[in-house]
């Protein structure tokens, strides 16, 4: 009991030395680490992070084992590696800085809800799809979620504009230069148009589905994106999620499905984002994804 009391008094002494500035300091560091882990998970750079940690471990072992030549080479490699990492993660770093500058601390702290933006995006998309379906104008709209689609974005033309029904109809107008590609929507904004998407490798898909539908299914297989499609031949509206295609949807069904997939998941994410249970679940999901 005396040993337990000794350690209890020792812990109590440490707790009494903690100041409010120490708590703020630890909270800032913890949040920065959390955002870094979130960035790694969303951009699927877990393998790169593993390589960096392995390199640091090798440097420490070589230093402790007095392997001077290997330690020198690894230390120089790490110095160059930091610059390489900055170049490698340049899009993610730029995006984070843009968010801080344009949305302020509310966006940084996750306080600003995306629900309003998503509702407006869905309303404008459904309105445009109604017109394009009636006129049999082909359309392919990809709603990006957690998986970042930078490769697809780079294949198209950067637009970065507020999404609107008129803008969508102008982009997919048959004589428009970008009408053959896909539109990618990120955080409620029309990011890029005329994008090239990966085609599905599923050979069991109906032969009556063309390249537009196969591209929509393909990108939904490789990511968690929600893809809305209008058939140029029939005007039928379809939605692809997780490699599954739902066809011949009415405008009401389209709106309900987009709300369930986009707003529903976002609302759940807002609720669990800063709870310990939510953090643990996100950590577990990230570990399962890496494995």
C-alpha positions in Angstrom: 0.0 0.0 0.0 2.9 2.3 0.7 4.2 1.9 -2.8 0.7 2.6 -4.3 0.4 5.7 -2.0 3.9 6.8 -3.1 3.0 6.6 -6.8 -0.4 8.2 -6.2 1.2 11.2 -4.4 3.8 11.4 -7.3 1.0 11.5 -9.9 -0.9 14.0 -7.9 2.2 16.2 -7.7 2.6 16.0 -11.5 -1.1 16.9 -12.0 -0.8 19.9 -9.7 2.1 21.3 -11.8 -0.1 21.3 -15.0 -1.2 24.8 -16.1 -4.0 25.8 -18.4 -1.4 26.7 -21.0 -0.1 23.1 -20.9 -3.6 21.8 -21.6 -4.0 24.2 -24.5 -0.6 23.2 -25.8 -1.4 19.5 -25.7 -4.8 20.0 -27.2 -3.3 21.9 -30.2 -0.7 19.2 -30.8 -3.3 16.4 -30.5 -5.6 18.2 -33.0 -2.7 18.7 -35.4 -1.8 15.0 -35.2 -5.5 14.1 -35.7 -5.7 16.3 -38.8 -2.5 14.8 -40.2 -3.8 11.2 -39.7 -7.1 12.3 -41.3 -5.2 13.7 -44.3 -3.2 10.5 -44.7 -6.3 8.4 -44.5 -8.2 10.4 -47.1 -5.4 10.7 -49.5 -4.5 7.1 -49.2 -0.8 7.8 -48.4 -0.5 5.2 -45.7 2.1 3.3 -47.6 4.2 6.4 -48.0 3.9 7.1 -44.2 5.0 3.5 -43.5 8.1 4.0 -45.7 9.0 7.2 -43.8 8.7 5.5 -40.4 10.7 2.5 -41.7 13.5 4.8 -42.8 13.5 6.6 -39.5 13.7 3.3 -37.7 16.6 2.2 -39.9 18.4 5.4 -39.1 18.0 4.9 -35.4 19.2 1.3 -35.5 22.2 2.2 -37.6 23.1 5.0 -35.2 22.8 2.8 -32.1 24.7 0.0 -33.8 27.5 2.5 -34.8 27.1 1.7 -38.5 28.6 5.1 -39.4 28.5 4.8 -43.2 24.9 3.6 -43.3 23.8 6.2 -40.7 25.4 8.9 -42.8 23.7 7.8 -46.0 20.3 7.5 -44.3 20.6 10.9 -42.6 21.3 12.5 -46.0 18.4 10.6 -47.6 16.0 11.9 -44.9 17.2 15.4 -45.5 16.4 15.1 -49.1 13.2 13.1 -48.3 11.6 16.0 -46.4 11.8 18.1 -49.6 10.4 15.2 -51.6 7.5 14.8 -49.2 6.6 18.5 -49.6 6.6 18.0 -53.4 4.6 14.7 -53.1 2.0 16.2 -50.8 1.8 19.6 -52.5 -1.8 19.2 -53.6 -3.0 18.2 -50.1 -0.9 21.0 -48.5 -2.2 23.6 -50.9 -5.8 22.4 -50.3 -5.4 22.7 -46.6 -4.0 26.2 -46.7 -6.7 27.3 -49.1 -9.4 26.0 -46.7 -7.8 27.8 -43.8 -7.6 31.1 -45.8 -11.0 30.9 -47.4 -13.1 29.4 -44.6 -11.3 30.6 -41.5 -11.1 28.8 -38.2 -14.7 27.6 -38.3 -13.8 25.3 -41.2 -10.5 24.4 -39.6 -12.2 23.3 -36.4 -14.9 21.5 -38.2 -17.7 23.7 -36.9 -19.1 24.8 -40.2 -21.5 22.2 -41.5 -21.5 21.2 -45.1 -25.1 20.2 -45.1 -26.4 23.6 -46.5 -23.9 23.4 -49.3 -24.8 19.8 -50.1 -28.5 20.6 -50.1 -28.0 23.4 -52.6 -25.8 21.2 -54.8 -28.4 18.4 -54.8 -31.2 20.8 -55.7 -29.3 22.3 -58.6 -28.2 18.9 -59.9 -31.7 17.4 -59.8 -33.0 20.5 -61.6 -30.4 20.1 -64.3 -30.9 16.4 -64.6 -34.7 16.9 -65.1 -34.0 19.1 -68.2 -31.2 16.9 -69.6 -33.3 13.8 -69.1 -36.2 15.3 -71.0 -33.9 16.5 -73.8 -31.8 13.3 -73.8 -28.5 15.1 -73.1 -25.9 12.8 -71.7 -24.4 13.7 -68.3 -21.9 12.2 -65.8 -21.5 13.9 -62.4 -19.2 12.5 -59.7 -19.8 13.6 -56.1 -16.5 13.1 -54.3 -16.6 12.0 -50.7 -13.7 10.8 -48.5 -11.6 9.4 -51.4 -9.8 12.2 -53.1 -10.0 11.9 -56.9 -7.0 14.1 -57.8 -5.9 11.9 -60.7 -9.4 12.2 -62.4 -9.5 16.0 -61.6 -6.1 16.5 -63.3 -7.4 14.8 -66.5 -10.0 17.5 -67.0 -10.3 21.2 -67.0 -10.3 23.1 -63.7 -13.5 25.1 -63.2 -13.7 25.6 -59.4 -17.1 27.3 -59.4 -20.3 27.2 -57.4 -22.5 24.5 -58.9 -25.7 25.5 -60.6 -28.3 24.0 -62.9 -27.4 26.4 -65.8 -23.7 25.6 -65.5 -24.3 21.8 -65.6 -26.6 22.2 -68.6 -24.0 24.3 -70.4 -21.2 21.9 -69.7 -23.1 18.9 -71.0 -24.6 20.6 -74.0 -23.8 18.3 -76.9 -21.7 20.9 -78.8 -19.8 22.0 -75.7 -16.1 21.1 -75.7 -16.3 19.4 -72.3 -19.6 17.5 -72.7 -18.0 14.1 -73.3 -16.2 13.9 -69.9 -17.3 13.8 -66.3 -17.9 16.6 -63.9 -16.3 16.2 -60.4 -18.0 17.9 -57.4 -16.0 18.4 -54.3 -17.5 19.9 -51.1 -20.4 21.4 -53.0 -18.3 23.1 -55.7 -17.9 22.1 -59.3 -14.2 21.4 -59.3 -13.4 20.1 -62.7 -15.1 19.2 -66.0 -14.2 17.0 -69.0 -12.6 14.5 -66.7 -11.6 11.0 -67.7 -12.7 8.2 -65.4 -11.6 4.6 -65.1 -13.9 2.1 -66.8 -15.3 -0.9 -64.9 -13.7 -4.3 -65.4 -17.0 -6.1 -64.7 -17.9 -8.2 -67.7 -21.4 -9.0 -66.4 -22.7 -5.5 -67.0 -25.5 -5.2 -69.6 -24.3 -4.6 -73.1 -26.8 -1.8 -73.6 -24.8 0.3 -71.1 -22.3 2.6 -72.9 -19.0 4.1 -71.9 -20.7 6.8 -69.8 -22.3 4.2 -67.5 -19.2 2.0 -67.4 -17.1 5.0 -66.4 -19.6 5.9 -63.7 -19.5 2.3 -62.3 -15.7 2.2 -62.6 -15.0 5.3 -60.5 -17.6 4.1 -57.9 -15.7 0.8 -57.7 -12.3 2.5 -57.0 -13.7 5.1 -54.6 -16.6 5.9 -52.3 -17.9 8.5 -54.8 -21.6 8.9 -55.7 -22.1 9.1 -59.5 -25.2 10.4 -61.2 -25.7 9.6 -64.9 -28.1 10.7 -67.6 -28.3 8.4 -70.7 -27.8 10.2 -74.0 -29.8 7.5 -75.8 -32.8 7.1 -73.6 -32.7 10.0 -71.1 -32.8 7.5 -68.2 -31.3 8.6 -64.9 -29.0 6.3 -63.0 -26.8 6.4 -59.9 -23.7 4.3 -59.2 -22.5 3.7 -55.7 -19.9 1.1 -54.6 -19.9 -0.5 -58.0 -23.7 -1.0 -58.1 -25.9 0.8 -60.6 -29.5 1.9 -59.9 -31.3 2.6 -63.2 -34.4 4.4 -64.4 -34.8 6.7 -61.4 -37.4 9.4 -61.2 -36.3 12.9 -60.1 -37.8 12.3 -56.7 -35.9 9.1 -56.2 -32.7 10.7 -57.5 -33.0 13.6 -55.0 -33.8 11.2 -52.1 -30.9 8.9 -53.0 -28.4 11.8 -53.2 -29.6 13.1 -49.9 -29.3 9.8 -48.2 -25.8 9.2 -49.6 -24.4 12.7 -49.3 -26.2 14.5 -46.5 -26.9 11.4 -44.4 -23.3 10.4 -44.2 -22.2 14.0 -43.7 -24.6 14.5 -40.8 -23.4 11.3 -39.1 -19.8 12.4 -39.6 -20.5 15.7 -38.0 -22.0 14.0 -34.9 -19.2 11.6 -34.4 -16.2 13.7 -35.5 -15.1 15.0 -32.1 -16.2 12.2 -29.8 -13.7 9.8 -28.5 -15.8 6.9 -29.8 -15.8 8.5 -33.2 -12.1 9.0 -33.2 -11.5 5.4 -32.2 -13.9 4.2 -34.9 -12.1 6.3 -37.5 -8.8 5.0 -36.3 -10.0 1.4 -36.6 -11.5 2.0 -40.0 -8.2 3.4 -41.2 -6.2 0.4 -39.8 -8.6 -2.0 -41.6 -8.2 -0.1 -44.8 -4.4 -0.2 -44.7 -4.5 -4.0 -44.0 
